[in-house]
Amino acid sequence: MSNVSISGAISGIDTASLVNQLMTVEAQSQTTIKTRQTAAQKAADAYTSLITSLKSLATQSAALAKTSTWQGSSTTSSSPTVTATSTGNATGAITFDVTEIATAHTLISAADSSVASTSSVVASGGTLTVNDENGTAKGTIDVGSGTLAEVVAGINGSSLGLRAAAVQTAPGQYRLQVTSTTSGAASAFTLDGLDSFTGMDVLTTGVDAQLTIGKDPLTKYTVSSSSNTFASLLPGVSFTVSKKGETDVTVEAKVDGTAVAAKISSMVDATNSALAALSAATAYDFGKKTGAALYGDSNIRGLQQQILSSVSGARAAGIQLTRDGKLTFDADAFRTAFAADPTGTAAGYGATSSFTPNTGVLSKAAMVLSSTSTRAGTYAVSVSVTPANEQWSAASASLAGQTVVLTRGSLSATYNVGALETPAEAAAHINTAAAAAGLGITASIDGAEVIFAADSAGTGAAFTASVGGVAASRDIAGRNIVGTIDGKVASGSGNILSLNSATSRANGLSLAIDVTDDDIAASAGAIGDVTYTPGLAQSLSTLLNDVTDKSTGALARAQQSRVDDVKDFQEQIDAWDIRLATRRATLTRQFTAMETALASLKSSSSAITNLLAATSNSDS
């Protein structure tokens, strides 16, 4: 009850108001801290908003900087039955006749041996064997008790590339239909173990799609594909055929920068929005005589200048700076430049590299990848170990009548060489099988040997080869390149050197290197210097990622500093709350004590007055 007071009950003074006035004076320091906390919070919020906007622009710029993914060409087809798409900046045209459509191999059980229901047993042995087009067993399928339903389920649940269905051809008559999940001549297969059917008839023969190019019988040629899609006939162009007999179909790809121009225009708009946001955050209102949340921040002004410098220094086609510090984009000018020089125009936005070999060196090095950490500059490249392609060999005379097996990791290709096949014919068929399996291995005949070689260098392309169950001879083991970039050890994969070193300005740079042992010997491994030059989109992405980086970015550090200030000010405010509460309690106690003392004095005064009055009355 010590805090209870009766304001001015005796003194007539409004002590409660007096305490409040005194506390207002006492709280001025806390009020100043609260004002500073509000300003710090506004600054922190402004930094957060800017960082979010700039990170978005950095992501957009990084995507545009990957010029290898630009859709810089458009395709047309003269036939509605042929659809075409292109990637990159593909150009070219081809005219052809569609002489065959790819189909998947399909088997159907013989009509004279249909079963009455899906519970009828059709494979009493409980196991089916699937053979490839050459009659070689690919694998087995467990079908339980062998009912038609179990056979269908077993085939569909297997990993052997088949799908099955029980087809009801009439009431009480079921036939088994099995289709390859892939198309083409290599999709042919046979099934063993279906003992309740008199046979499996070929419903559809798996054939490759085939195009005939040219009209002159002496010069025309054909190309085939296991699917109806031809993805490499024209570099960068893929087209799909769907109707046999189409003639004089022309597929054409032309450079067209329209899609890329739209993305650049979007990036320009986002950059202008970011510049406007930076200006607004540091603006000063002369009418109100107040500055924005980040008024006077030198980091913001410096960032604005860096963005504008990146634009002016990149020479990106179609983009210009205005006098008031904005970007403009002329889509027509960009498309014109892009049509004339797609590679050079793209370099103004992405990144390029050039290589200067040292004296006596014939090596080449070209950038295949960079990151937002990679800085413009010239960096020394050194190689101590050259890359190598895995290579195996066997006697070419041993191929006839033998089974050749190539295996790389989980991928495998098998080819049964015919007894009358020549080594050259066998190599061609082996290559077809290897390509279908995606092995990246090529067979060739070199005199009395058949050579199996990986298409790419490195340990990742290593494989094994056997002929007739006997391992071939491994002549060369796949080997990764070993070397440095900018004096720092780089990781090697095949012929690619990649630098991951935070202490180097070349961090994130990957180079494809064509080098020989003679070059290493001639230069003691120091093969030359690579110069990395980022374009506009790459420069923007690098700059904005730098300033917004959570650990080292100037804006991120400034934002965190303001957040820390807000917390510190709150701690001071909380301390002042305790101090002010204590002071209010003290003042209230003092004024209460004064009122109590006055009340006591008044009581004593009344008592004395009454005593004197009583004495006076008694004397009289």
C-alpha positions as CSV (number, residue, x, y, z in Angstrom):
1,M,0.0,0.0,0.0
2,S,3.1,2.3,0.0
3,N,2.3,3.6,-3.5
4,V,-1.2,4.7,-2.5
5,S,-1.5,8.6,-2.4
6,I,-4.3,11.2,-2.1
7,S,-3.3,13.9,-4.5
8,G,-3.5,17.4,-2.8
9,A,-6.0,16.3,-0.1
10,I,-4.3,18.4,2.5
11,S,-1.9,20.7,0.6
12,G,-4.4,21.5,-2.1
13,I,-1.6,20.8,-4.6
14,D,-2.4,18.4,-7.6
15,T,0.6,16.2,-6.7
16,A,-0.5,13.5,-9.3
17,S,-0.2,16.0,-12.1
18,L,3.0,17.3,-10.7
19,V,4.4,13.7,-10.6
20,N,3.4,13.2,-14.2
21,Q,5.1,16.4,-15.3
22,L,8.2,15.5,-13.5
23,M,8.2,12.1,-15.1
24,T,7.8,13.6,-18.5
25,V,11.0,15.5,-18.0
26,E,12.7,12.4,-16.6
27,A,11.5,10.3,-19.7
28,Q,13.0,12.7,-22.3
29,S,16.1,10.5,-22.6
30,Q,13.9,7.4,-23.1
31,T,11.8,9.3,-25.7
32,T,15.0,10.1,-27.6
33,I,16.0,6.5,-27.6
34,K,12.5,5.5,-28.8
35,T,12.8,8.0,-31.7
36,R,16.2,6.6,-32.6
37,Q,14.8,3.0,-32.4
38,T,12.0,3.9,-34.8
39,A,14.4,5.4,-37.3
40,A,16.6,2.3,-37.0
41,Q,13.6,0.0,-37.6
42,K,12.6,2.0,-40.6
43,A,16.2,1.7,-42.0
44,A,16.2,-2.0,-41.3
45,D,12.9,-2.5,-43.1
46,A,14.1,-0.4,-46.0
47,Y,17.3,-2.5,-46.3
48,T,15.2,-5.7,-46.1
49,S,12.9,-4.4,-48.9
50,L,15.9,-3.4,-51.1
51,I,17.8,-6.7,-50.5
52,T,14.7,-8.7,-51.5
53,S,14.3,-6.6,-54.7
54,L,18.0,-6.8,-55.6
55,K,18.2,-10.6,-55.0
56,S,15.2,-11.1,-57.3
57,L,17.0,-9.0,-60.0
58,A,20.2,-11.0,-59.4
59,T,18.4,-14.3,-60.0
60,Q,16.8,-12.9,-63.1
61,S,20.1,-11.6,-64.4
62,A,21.9,-14.9,-63.6
63,A,19.3,-16.8,-65.7
64,L,19.7,-14.4,-68.6
65,A,23.5,-14.7,-68.3
66,K,23.3,-18.4,-69.2
67,T,23.3,-17.6,-72.9
68,S,23.7,-21.3,-73.7
69,T,20.1,-21.7,-72.8
70,W,18.8,-18.8,-74.9
71,Q,16.0,-19.7,-77.2
72,G,17.5,-17.7,-80.0
73,S,16.0,-19.3,-83.0
74,S,12.5,-20.3,-84.3
75,T,11.6,-23.3,-86.4
76,T,9.0,-23.9,-89.1
77,S,7.7,-27.0,-90.8
78,S,6.0,-27.2,-94.1
79,S,3.8,-30.1,-92.9
80,P,1.3,-30.2,-90.1
81,T,2.3,-33.8,-89.4
82,V,5.9,-32.7,-88.5
83,T,6.5,-30.6,-85.4
84,A,9.8,-29.0,-84.9
85,T,11.6,-27.2,-82.0
86,S,15.0,-25.6,-81.7
87,T,17.5,-24.9,-78.9
88,G,20.1,-22.2,-78.7
89,N,20.8,-20.3,-81.9
90,A,20.3,-23.1,-84.4
91,T,20.1,-22.3,-88.1
92,G,19.6,-24.5,-91.1
93,A,17.1,-26.3,-93.2
94,I,16.5,-29.8,-94.5
95,T,13.9,-31.3,-96.9
96,F,12.9,-35.0,-96.7
97,D,10.3,-37.7,-97.4
98,V,8.9,-39.7,-94.5
99,T,9.3,-43.2,-95.6
100,E,8.6,-45.0,-92.4
101,I,7.1,-44.3,-89.0
102,A,8.6,-45.8,-85.8
103,T,6.5,-48.5,-84.2
104,A,6.8,-50.5,-81.0
105,H,7.0,-54.3,-81.4
106,T,3.8,-56.0,-80.2
107,L,2.9,-59.6,-79.7
108,I,-0.6,-61.1,-79.4
109,S,-1.4,-64.7,-78.3
110,A,-2.7,-66.9,-81.1
111,A,-6.4,-66.7,-81.8
112,D,-6.9,-70.5,-81.7
113,S,-5.7,-70.7,-78.1
114,S,-7.6,-68.0,-76.2
115,V,-8.5,-68.7,-72.6
116,A,-11.9,-68.5,-70.8
117,S,-10.9,-66.0,-68.1
118,T,-8.1,-64.0,-66.6
119,S,-7.8,-66.7,-63.9
120,S,-6.9,-69.3,-66.5
121,V,-3.4,-70.6,-66.1
122,V,-1.3,-69.7,-69.2
123,A,2.3,-70.1,-67.8
124,S,2.3,-73.2,-65.6
125,G,6.0,-72.9,-65.0
126,G,5.5,-69.6,-63.1
127,T,8.3,-67.9,-65.0
128,L,8.6,-66.1,-68.3
129,T,11.8,-65.4,-70.2
130,V,12.1,-62.3,-72.3
131,N,14.5,-62.4,-75.3
132,D,15.8,-59.5,-77.3
133,E,15.6,-59.1,-81.1
134,N,18.6,-61.4,-81.5
135,G,17.1,-64.2,-79.3
136,T,19.4,-63.4,-76.4
137,A,17.7,-63.7,-73.0
138,K,17.2,-60.2,-71.4
139,G,15.8,-61.5,-68.2
140,T,13.0,-63.5,-66.5
141,I,9.7,-62.5,-64.9
142,D,8.1,-64.2,-61.9
143,V,4.4,-64.7,-62.7
144,G,3.3,-66.7,-59.6
145,S,0.9,-69.5,-60.4
146,G,0.9,-68.4,-64.0
147,T,-2.7,-67.1,-64.4
148,L,-3.4,-64.6,-67.2
149,A,-4.0,-61.9,-64.6
150,E,-0.7,-62.7,-62.9
151,V,1.2,-62.8,-66.2
152,V,-0.2,-59.3,-67.0
153,A,0.7,-58.0,-63.6
154,G,4.2,-59.6,-63.7
155,I,5.1,-58.2,-67.1
156,N,3.8,-54.7,-66.1
157,G,5.7,-54.8,-62.9
158,S,9.0,-55.8,-64.4
159,S,11.9,-53.6,-65.5
160,L,12.3,-55.3,-68.9
161,G,10.6,-52.6,-70.9
162,L,7.2,-54.3,-71.7
163,R,3.6,-53.6,-71.0
164,A,0.8,-56.2,-71.2
165,A,-3.0,-56.4,-71.3
166,A,-5.6,-59.1,-71.2
167,V,-7.8,-58.4,-74.2
168,Q,-11.4,-59.8,-74.2
169,T,-12.0,-60.5,-77.9
170,A,-15.4,-62.1,-77.2
171,P,-17.4,-63.3,-74.2
172,G,-15.3,-66.0,-72.5
173,Q,-12.3,-65.4,-74.8
174,Y,-9.2,-63.7,-73.6
175,R,-5.9,-63.1,-75.4
176,L,-2.6,-61.7,-74.1
177,Q,-1.2,-58.6,-75.8
178,V,2.4,-57.5,-75.0
179,T,4.0,-54.3,-76.3
180,S,7.5,-52.9,-76.0
181,T,7.7,-49.6,-74.1
182,T,10.2,-48.4,-76.7
183,S,9.8,-48.2,-80.4
184,G,12.2,-49.1,-83.3
185,A,13.7,-52.2,-84.7
186,A,15.6,-52.8,-81.5
187,S,12.2,-53.1,-79.6
188,A,11.6,-56.6,-81.1
189,F,11.4,-59.4,-78.5
190,T,10.0,-62.9,-77.9
191,L,8.5,-64.6,-74.8
192,D,9.2,-68.1,-73.6
193,G,7.1,-69.9,-70.9
194,L,3.5,-69.3,-72.2
195,D,2.7,-72.9,-72.5
196,S,-1.1,-72.6,-72.7
197,F,-0.9,-70.6,-75.9
198,T,-0.1,-72.3,-79.2
199,G,2.1,-69.3,-80.0
200,M,2.6,-65.5,-79.8
201,D,1.9,-63.8,-83.1
202,V,3.5,-60.6,-84.2
203,L,0.8,-57.9,-84.2
204,T,3.1,-55.0,-85.0
205,T,6.7,-55.3,-86.1
206,G,9.0,-52.8,-84.4
207,V,10.6,-50.6,-87.0
208,D,12.7,-47.5,-87.0
209,A,11.4,-44.2,-88.3
210,Q,13.1,-43.5,-91.6
211,L,13.6,-40.3,-93.7
212,T,14.8,-40.2,-97.3
213,I,16.8,-37.1,-98.2
214,G,17.3,-36.2,-101.8
215,K,15.7,-37.3,-105.1
216,D,18.7,-38.4,-107.2
217,P,19.0,-42.2,-107.0
218,L,22.8,-41.8,-107.0
219,T,23.1,-39.4,-104.1
220,K,20.0,-39.6,-102.0
221,Y,20.4,-41.2,-98.5
222,T,18.3,-42.3,-95.6
223,V,18.5,-41.7,-91.9
224,S,16.6,-43.6,-89.2
225,S,15.6,-43.2,-85.6
226,S,14.3,-45.7,-83.1
227,S,11.6,-43.1,-82.2
228,N,9.7,-40.7,-84.4
229,T,11.9,-37.9,-83.1
230,F,15.0,-36.9,-84.9
231,A,17.1,-34.9,-82.5
232,S,20.5,-34.5,-84.1
233,L,20.0,-34.5,-87.9
234,L,20.2,-30.7,-87.8
235,P,22.3,-29.4,-84.9
236,G,20.1,-27.7,-82.3
237,V,16.9,-28.7,-84.1
238,S,14.6,-31.5,-83.0
239,F,11.5,-32.6,-85.0
240,T,8.9,-35.3,-84.7
241,V,7.2,-37.1,-87.7
242,S,3.8,-38.7,-87.3
243,K,2.6,-39.8,-90.8
244,K,4.2,-42.1,-93.3
245,G,4.3,-41.0,-96.9
246,E,4.7,-37.3,-96.4
247,T,6.9,-35.9,-99.2
248,D,9.1,-32.8,-99.6
249,V,8.7,-31.8,-96.0
250,T,11.0,-28.8,-95.1
251,V,12.1,-28.1,-91.6
252,E,13.9,-24.8,-91.1
253,A,15.4,-23.0,-88.2
254,K,16.2,-19.3,-88.3
255,V,17.8,-16.9,-85.9
256,D,15.1,-15.1,-84.0
257,G,15.8,-12.9,-81.0
258,T,12.2,-12.2,-80.1
259,A,12.0,-14.5,-77.1
260,V,15.4,-13.4,-75.8
261,A,14.4,-9.7,-76.3
262,A,11.4,-10.2,-74.1
263,K,13.5,-11.5,-71.3
264,I,16.0,-8.7,-71.6
265,S,13.2,-6.1,-71.6
266,S,11.9,-7.7,-68.4
267,M,15.4,-7.5,-66.8
268,V,15.7,-3.8,-67.9
269,D,12.3,-3.0,-66.3
270,A,13.4,-4.8,-63.1
271,T,16.7,-2.9,-63.1
272,N,14.9,0.5,-63.5
273,S,12.6,-0.5,-60.6
274,A,15.6,-1.3,-58.4
275,L,17.3,2.0,-59.3
276,A,14.1,3.9,-58.5
277,A,13.8,2.0,-55.1
278,L,17.4,2.9,-54.3
279,S,16.8,6.6,-55.1
280,A,13.6,6.6,-53.0
281,A,15.3,5.1,-50.0
282,T,17.9,7.9,-49.9
283,A,15.7,10.8,-51.1
284,Y,15.3,14.1,-49.2
285,D,12.0,16.0,-49.1
286,F,12.9,19.7,-49.1
287,G,9.3,20.7,-48.4
288,K,9.0,18.7,-45.3
289,K,12.7,19.0,-44.6
290,T,12.9,15.3,-43.9
291,G,15.0,12.5,-45.4
292,A,14.0,9.0,-46.3
293,A,14.9,6.0,-44.2
294,L,18.4,5.6,-45.7
295,Y,19.1,9.3,-46.5
296,G,22.8,9.9,-46.7
297,D,23.8,6.2,-47.0
298,S,26.9,6.1,-49.1
299,N,26.5,2.4,-49.8
300,I,23.3,3.0,-51.6
301,R,24.8,5.8,-53.7
302,G,27.8,3.7,-54.5
303,L,25.6,0.8,-55.6
304,Q,23.6,3.0,-57.9
305,Q,26.8,4.1,-59.6
306,Q,28.1,0.5,-59.9
307,I,24.9,-0.6,-61.6
308,L,25.1,2.2,-64.1
309,S,28.8,1.6,-64.7
310,S,28.0,-2.1,-65.3
311,V,25.5,-1.1,-68.0
312,S,27.7,1.5,-69.7
313,G,30.8,-0.8,-69.7
314,A,29.1,-4.0,-71.1
315,R,28.1,-2.7,-74.5
316,A,25.0,-4.9,-74.5
317,A,23.1,-4.6,-77.8
318,G,19.9,-2.7,-77.5
319,I,20.5,-1.2,-74.0
320,Q,21.4,2.5,-73.4
321,L,21.6,4.8,-70.4
322,T,19.5,8.0,-70.3
323,R,20.6,11.3,-68.9
324,D,18.5,10.8,-65.8
325,G,20.2,7.5,-64.9
326,K,17.7,5.0,-66.3
327,L,18.0,2.1,-68.8
328,T,16.2,1.9,-72.1
329,F,15.9,-1.1,-74.3
330,D,15.5,-1.1,-78.1
331,A,14.1,-4.5,-79.0
332,D,14.4,-3.9,-82.7
333,A,18.1,-2.9,-82.4
334,F,18.8,-6.0,-80.3
335,R,17.1,-8.4,-82.8
336,T,19.0,-6.8,-85.7
337,A,22.3,-7.2,-83.9
338,F,21.4,-10.8,-82.8
339,A,20.5,-11.8,-86.3
340,A,23.8,-10.5,-87.6
341,D,26.0,-12.0,-84.9
342,P,24.2,-14.3,-82.3
343,T,27.4,-15.3,-80.5
344,G,28.9,-11.8,-80.2
345,T,25.6,-10.3,-79.1
346,A,25.1,-13.0,-76.5
347,A,28.6,-12.3,-75.2
348,G,27.4,-8.8,-74.3
349,Y,25.0,-10.3,-71.7
350,G,26.6,-13.5,-70.6
351,A,30.4,-14.1,-70.3
352,T,33.2,-15.0,-72.7
353,S,36.8,-16.1,-72.4
354,S,39.8,-16.0,-74.6
355,F,43.0,-18.0,-74.3
356,T,46.6,-17.0,-74.9
357,P,48.9,-20.0,-75.1
358,N,52.5,-19.7,-73.9
359,T,55.3,-19.9,-76.4
360,G,55.6,-23.3,-78.1
361,V,52.2,-24.4,-76.8
362,L,49.3,-25.5,-79.1
363,S,46.8,-26.2,-76.3
364,K,43.4,-24.6,-76.2
365,A,41.2,-23.6,-73.2
366,A,37.7,-22.3,-73.2
367,M,35.2,-21.4,-70.5
368,V,32.4,-23.9,-70.0
369,L,31.0,-22.4,-66.8
370,S,31.4,-19.4,-64.5
371,S,29.5,-18.4,-61.3
372,T,28.5,-15.2,-59.6
373,S,31.8,-15.5,-57.7
374,T,33.9,-15.3,-60.8
375,R,35.5,-11.9,-61.4
376,A,36.7,-10.4,-64.7
377,G,40.5,-10.9,-65.1
378,T,43.3,-12.9,-66.7
379,Y,44.3,-16.1,-65.0
380,A,47.3,-18.5,-65.5
381,V,46.4,-22.1,-66.4
382,S,48.8,-25.0,-65.7
383,V,48.3,-28.7,-66.4
384,S,50.4,-31.5,-64.9
385,V,48.5,-34.5,-66.1
386,T,46.6,-34.8,-69.4
387,P,43.2,-36.3,-69.6
388,A,42.7,-39.7,-71.3
389,N,39.8,-41.7,-72.8
390,E,39.3,-45.2,-71.6
391,Q,40.2,-47.7,-74.3
392,W,39.9,-51.5,-74.7
393,S,40.9,-53.8,-77.5
394,A,40.4,-57.4,-78.8
395,A,41.4,-59.4,-81.9
396,S,38.9,-58.4,-84.6
397,A,39.0,-62.0,-86.0
398,S,37.5,-63.2,-82.7
399,L,34.3,-61.3,-83.2
400,A,32.4,-63.6,-85.6
401,G,29.7,-65.7,-83.8
402,Q,30.6,-64.1,-80.4
403,T,28.6,-62.0,-77.9
404,V,30.1,-58.6,-77.2
405,V,29.2,-57.0,-73.9
406,L,30.0,-53.3,-73.0
407,T,29.2,-52.1,-69.5
408,R,29.5,-48.6,-67.9
409,G,28.1,-48.3,-64.5
410,S,24.5,-49.5,-64.5
411,L,24.3,-49.2,-68.3
412,S,25.0,-52.2,-70.6
413,A,24.8,-53.1,-74.3
414,T,25.0,-56.6,-75.7
415,Y,25.4,-57.6,-79.4
416,N,25.5,-61.1,-80.8
417,V,27.8,-61.0,-83.8
418,G,26.7,-63.0,-86.7
419,A,28.9,-65.9,-87.9
420,L,29.2,-64.3,-91.4
421,E,29.6,-60.7,-90.3
422,T,32.7,-58.8,-91.2
423,P,34.5,-57.0,-88.4
424,A,33.4,-53.6,-89.9
425,E,29.8,-54.7,-90.0
426,A,30.1,-56.0,-86.4
427,A,31.6,-52.7,-85.2
428,A,28.7,-50.8,-86.9
429,H,26.1,-52.9,-85.1
430,I,27.9,-52.7,-81.8
431,N,27.9,-48.9,-82.1
432,T,24.1,-49.0,-82.7
433,A,23.6,-51.0,-79.6
434,A,25.9,-48.9,-77.5
435,A,24.2,-45.7,-78.7
436,A,20.8,-47.1,-77.9
437,A,22.0,-47.9,-74.3
438,G,23.5,-44.4,-73.9
439,L,26.9,-45.8,-73.2
440,G,29.1,-43.2,-74.9
441,I,31.4,-45.9,-76.4
442,T,32.5,-46.3,-80.0
443,A,33.8,-49.5,-81.6
444,S,36.2,-49.3,-84.6
445,I,38.5,-51.6,-86.5
446,D,42.2,-50.9,-86.5
447,G,44.0,-53.6,-88.5
448,A,43.7,-56.9,-86.7
449,E,42.1,-55.3,-83.6
450,V,38.7,-54.0,-82.7
451,I,39.1,-50.9,-80.5
452,F,36.4,-49.9,-77.9
453,A,36.9,-46.3,-76.8
454,A,35.0,-44.0,-74.5
455,D,33.7,-40.9,-76.3
456,S,34.8,-38.6,-73.4
457,A,37.8,-38.5,-71.2
458,G,38.0,-39.2,-67.5
459,T,37.3,-41.8,-64.9
460,G,33.6,-41.1,-65.1
461,A,33.6,-42.6,-68.6
462,A,35.4,-45.8,-67.6
463,F,33.8,-49.1,-68.8
464,T,34.5,-52.8,-69.3
465,A,34.4,-54.8,-72.6
466,S,34.2,-58.6,-73.2
467,V,34.0,-60.7,-76.3
468,G,32.6,-64.3,-76.0
469,G,32.7,-64.0,-72.2
470,V,36.4,-63.2,-72.2
471,A,37.5,-59.7,-71.0
472,A,39.1,-57.6,-73.6
473,S,42.4,-55.9,-73.0
474,R,42.3,-52.5,-71.3
475,D,45.0,-50.4,-73.2
476,I,44.3,-47.0,-71.7
477,A,42.6,-46.3,-68.3
478,G,40.3,-43.3,-68.2
479,R,42.1,-40.4,-66.6
480,N,41.0,-36.9,-65.4
481,I,43.0,-33.8,-66.1
482,V,45.1,-32.4,-63.2
483,G,46.1,-28.7,-63.0
484,T,45.7,-25.3,-61.6
485,I,43.9,-22.0,-62.4
486,D,45.2,-18.8,-61.0
487,G,47.8,-20.8,-59.1
488,K,45.2,-22.6,-57.1
489,V,44.6,-26.4,-57.4
490,A,41.5,-27.1,-59.5
491,S,39.4,-30.2,-59.6
492,G,39.6,-32.3,-62.8
493,S,36.8,-34.2,-64.5
494,G,37.7,-35.6,-67.9
495,N,39.2,-32.6,-69.7
496,I,37.4,-30.0,-67.5
497,L,39.3,-28.1,-64.8
498,S,37.1,-26.4,-62.2
499,L,38.3,-23.9,-59.6
500,N,36.6,-23.8,-56.2
501,S,38.7,-21.4,-54.1
502,A,37.2,-18.5,-52.2
503,T,40.6,-16.8,-52.2
504,S,40.8,-16.5,-56.0
505,R,39.0,-14.0,-58.2
506,A,38.6,-16.9,-60.7
507,N,36.5,-18.9,-58.2
508,G,33.7,-20.8,-60.0
509,L,35.5,-20.8,-63.3
510,S,35.5,-24.1,-65.3
511,L,37.6,-24.6,-68.4
512,A,37.5,-27.3,-71.1
513,I,41.2,-27.9,-72.0
514,D,42.7,-29.5,-75.1
515,V,46.2,-30.3,-74.1
516,T,48.9,-32.9,-75.0
517,D,51.9,-34.2,-73.2
518,D,54.2,-32.4,-75.7
519,D,52.6,-29.1,-74.6
520,I,53.2,-29.9,-70.9
521,A,56.8,-30.7,-71.7
522,A,57.4,-27.6,-73.7
523,S,56.0,-25.3,-71.1
524,A,56.6,-27.1,-67.8
525,G,52.9,-27.3,-67.5
526,A,52.2,-23.6,-67.7
527,I,50.2,-23.7,-70.9
528,G,48.9,-20.1,-71.0
529,D,46.5,-17.5,-69.7
530,V,42.7,-17.4,-69.9
531,T,40.9,-14.0,-69.9
532,Y,37.4,-14.0,-68.4
533,T,35.0,-11.1,-69.5
534,P,31.5,-10.9,-68.0
535,G,28.7,-9.3,-70.0
536,L,25.9,-7.1,-68.6
537,A,23.6,-9.8,-67.1
538,Q,26.6,-11.7,-65.6
539,S,28.1,-8.5,-64.2
540,L,24.7,-7.4,-62.6
541,S,24.2,-10.9,-61.1
542,T,27.7,-10.9,-59.6
543,L,27.4,-7.3,-58.3
544,L,24.0,-7.8,-56.7
545,N,24.9,-11.1,-55.2
546,D,28.0,-9.5,-53.7
547,V,26.1,-6.6,-52.0
548,T,23.3,-8.8,-50.7
549,D,25.4,-11.7,-49.5
550,K,24.3,-12.6,-46.0
551,S,27.8,-12.8,-44.6
552,T,29.9,-10.3,-46.6
553,G,27.4,-8.1,-48.5
554,A,27.5,-4.3,-47.7
555,L,23.7,-4.0,-47.7
556,A,23.3,-7.2,-45.7
557,R,25.8,-6.0,-43.1
558,A,24.1,-2.6,-42.9
559,Q,20.7,-4.2,-42.5
560,Q,22.0,-6.4,-39.7
561,S,23.6,-3.4,-38.0
562,R,20.2,-1.7,-38.0
563,V,18.6,-4.8,-36.6
564,D,21.2,-4.9,-33.9
565,D,20.6,-1.2,-33.1
566,V,16.9,-1.9,-32.7
567,K,17.6,-4.7,-30.2
568,D,20.1,-2.5,-28.3
569,F,17.7,0.4,-28.2
570,Q,15.0,-1.9,-26.9
571,E,17.3,-3.1,-24.1
572,Q,17.9,0.6,-23.2
573,I,14.2,1.4,-23.3
574,D,13.4,-1.6,-21.1
575,A,16.1,-0.4,-18.6
576,W,14.5,3.1,-18.6
577,D,11.1,1.6,-18.0
578,I,12.4,0.1,-14.8
579,R,14.3,3.3,-13.9
580,L,11.2,5.4,-14.5
581,A,8.9,3.1,-12.6
582,T,11.3,3.3,-9.6
583,R,11.4,7.1,-9.9
584,R,7.6,7.4,-10.1
585,A,7.3,5.3,-7.0
586,T,9.8,7.4,-5.2
587,L,8.1,10.7,-6.1
588,T,4.7,9.3,-5.2
589,R,6.0,8.2,-1.9
590,Q,7.6,11.6,-1.2
591,F,4.4,13.5,-2.0
592,T,2.3,11.0,0.0
593,A,4.7,11.5,2.9
594,M,4.3,15.3,2.6
595,E,0.5,15.0,2.6
596,T,0.7,12.7,5.6
597,A,2.9,15.2,7.4
598,L,0.7,18.1,6.5
599,A,-2.3,16.1,7.7
600,S,-0.6,15.4,11.0
601,L,0.4,19.1,11.4
602,K,-3.2,20.1,10.6
603,S,-4.5,17.7,13.2
604,S,-2.0,19.0,15.8
605,S,-2.9,22.6,14.9
606,S,-6.6,21.9,15.3
607,A,-5.9,20.2,18.7
608,I,-3.9,23.2,19.9
609,T,-6.5,25.6,18.7
610,N,-9.2,23.7,20.5
611,L,-7.1,23.5,23.6
612,L,-6.4,27.2,23.6
613,A,-10.1,27.9,23.0
614,A,-11.0,25.7,25.9
615,T,-8.5,27.3,28.2
616,S,-9.7,30.8,27.3
617,N,-13.3,29.8,28.1
618,S,-12.4,28.4,31.4
619,D,-10.4,31.5,32.5
620,S,-13.4,33.7,31.7
